Amino acid sequence: MKTLAIALDSFAHGARMYIAGDAVEATPGDMADLIKNGLVKAEDAAPQTGVTDSQDDLLGGEKMAEEVQNKMEAAPANKAAPAPKKKH
């Protein structure tokens, strides 16, 4: 059985790399060592009250990212036209 916690700092454990705020899953013995060393805090097992900053969170929806703008240059009108001659 594995237990869950939240990383307080960036660290590596086994083959995994964790960053502050990541969910950490480990065996109870390993989790006790991580908590003792101040790398993680035990995940709060209290149920959520339903008070959130977004109606999407209440509905279990996923927040969408803003639409990406196309940053490509416009295509030239005629690619086959010869390049203009440079004056020397």
Beta strands, then each sheet from edge to edge (+ up, - down):
strand 1: 3-7
strand 2: 11-13
strand 3: 16-18
strand 4: 23-26
strand 5: 40-42
sheet 1: 4+ 1- 5+
sheet 2: 2+ 3-
end
